[in-house]
Amino acid sequence: MPLSDHEQRLLEQMERALYAEDPKFASALEGSGLRTRTRRAVYVSAAGFVVGVGLLMGGLFLHQQWVSVGGFVLMLAGAVFGITAWRRIPRLAVVDPRTGAPAARKRKRGGSLVDRMEQRWQHRQEQQRGGF
């Protein structure tokens, strides 16, 4: 539900007051620096992965095993670095509009994968007993 005009004006006033009072804290809350660093880390890891593939193929073409091994290590390091950087991306928190507190996550109805598989197994067993 969108904010009313009055609520938007109040929010803008609060943001201006926060920036005026403590700009360093306000910019930390904004989170753009973290997103930029994370994006840069993902780009660097992707470039490292591509260079590693090139070294791997070049080593195979030139019959230089150490170049191929170095390319593989670079590929592996780029992939690990990229995955860890990607996992560090902050997730948007869902906020309860009534209280302003983070909302509790809802669990899926079906339960875990193991629970669903057990239910399917029991259902099949019951069908086989009843069908024969």
Phi and psi in degrees as a GROMACS rama.xvg file:
@    title "Ramachandran Plot"
@    xaxis  label "Phi"
@    yaxis  label "Psi"
@TYPE xy
-70.7317  155.977  PRO-2
-76.303  149.714  LEU-3
-73.7564  169.29  SER-4
-60.207  -41.5051  ASP-5
-63.9011  -43.3768  HIS-6
-66.5075  -37.5775  GLU-7
-64.853  -41.5559  GLN-8
-63.2373  -41.9207  ARG-9
-63.2788  -41.5579  LEU-10
-63.6612  -43.2042  LEU-11
-62.6547  -40.9085  GLU-12
-63.1256  -42.0272  GLN-13
-65.0554  -39.838  MET-14
-64.7052  -44.0195  GLU-15
-61.8919  -41.1984  ARG-16
-65.3868  -38.8266  ALA-17
-65.7305  -43.6711  LEU-18
-64.4301  -38.5532  TYR-19
-68.7113  -38.3873  ALA-20
-76.696  -46.8812  GLU-21
-146.553  84.7334  ASP-22
-65.4064  -31.4178  PRO-23
-66.5629  -44.1038  LYS-24
-64.8131  -41.2915  PHE-25
-63.7111  -40.5864  ALA-26
-70.6413  -30.912  SER-27
-67.0385  -37.1317  ALA-28
-68.4088  -29.0527  LEU-29
-63.4041  -40.6832  GLU-30
80.6316  7.41857  GLY-31
-68.3839  -31.463  SER-32
-64.3322  -41.2235  GLY-33
-65.5319  -42.0492  LEU-34
-63.8607  -40.298  ARG-35
-65.2118  -44.903  THR-36
-63.8704  -40.3201  ARG-37
-66.3788  -43.2733  THR-38
-62.1214  -42.9599  ARG-39
-62.7894  -41.5341  ARG-40
-63.6556  -38.6586  ALA-41
-66.88  -40.6789  VAL-42
-64.5243  -42.7991  TYR-43
-64.0095  -41.7933  VAL-44
-66.5547  -37.6866  SER-45
-65.3249  -40.5872  ALA-46
-64.9438  -40.9625  ALA-47
-62.4888  -38.7186  GLY-48
-63.7812  -44.5598  PHE-49
-65.7194  -41.9002  VAL-50
-63.6884  -38.6218  VAL-51
-62.3073  -40.4452  GLY-52
-62.5771  -42.4538  VAL-53
-61.6235  -42.8046  GLY-54
-66.2078  -39.4364  LEU-55
-61.035  -47.8933  LEU-56
-67.6348  -40.0104  MET-57
-64.0374  -40.6574  GLY-58
-64.835  -37.1159  GLY-59
-67.0028  -39.6642  LEU-60
-68.6552  -39.7357  PHE-61
-89.0563  0.595789  LEU-62
59.1469  39.0112  HIS-63
-112.154  102.108  GLN-64
-65.4847  -36.4406  GLN-65
-66.0485  -32.1512  TRP-66
-69.1097  -40.3717  VAL-67
-65.2608  -42.5813  SER-68
-64.3011  -42.1767  VAL-69
-62.1628  -39.5196  GLY-70
-64.5713  -40.0341  GLY-71
-64.951  -43.1735  PHE-72
-61.9193  -41.7403  VAL-73
-64.4395  -39.7732  LEU-74
-61.0533  -46.5936  MET-75
-63.006  -45.4825  LEU-76
-63.1752  -41.0274  ALA-77
-63.89  -40.9547  GLY-78
-66.1822  -44.9605  ALA-79
-64.5274  -44.7621  VAL-80
-62.618  -41.6439  PHE-81
-66.4576  -41.0538  GLY-82
-66.4951  -43.0248  ILE-83
-66.4033  -37.3103  THR-84
-66.6989  -39.7065  ALA-85
-64.6552  -37.67  TRP-86
-71.4916  -20.4819  ARG-87
-80.6084  -5.91131  ARG-88
-62.9479  127.309  ILE-89
-67.3738  135.731  PRO-90
-88.1899  147.943  ARG-91
-74.175  127.17  LEU-92
-82.2132  138.067  ALA-93
-85.9501  125.656  VAL-94
-109.965  135.117  VAL-95
-73.2072  119.217  ASP-96
-65.4591  -24.268  PRO-97
-75.5125  -42.0941  ARG-98
-103.812  -23.4463  THR-99
82.8006  0.372421  GLY-100
-91.6576  157.944  ALA-101
-59.9021  134.282  PRO-102
-80.9674  148.724  ALA-103
-72.7212  142.288  ALA-104
-75.3847  141.542  ARG-105
-87.5485  138.089  LYS-106
-83.5688  151.105  ARG-107
-68.7654  148.041  LYS-108
-65.2318  -36.8759  ARG-109
-73.1393  -11.187  GLY-110
80.4186  -160.513  GLY-111
-78.4114  171.482  SER-112
-61.6634  -41.8578  LEU-113
-63.9209  -42.147  VAL-114
-61.2095  -44.1658  ASP-115
-64.7335  -39.7333  ARG-116
-66.0094  -39.0746  MET-117
-63.9424  -40.4773  GLU-118
-63.128  -42.1148  GLN-119
-63.4448  -42.6984  ARG-120
-61.2497  -45.4903  TRP-121
-64.2494  -38.577  GLN-122
-63.3373  -42.9362  HIS-123
-64.5433  -41.3176  ARG-124
-62.3428  -41.3121  GLN-125
-65.9463  -37.8672  GLU-126
-66.1901  -40.3775  GLN-127
-66.4169  -39.5877  GLN-128
-66.2263  -40.7375  ARG-129
-77.8771  -28.9973  GLY-130
-80.4362  -26.3341  GLY-131
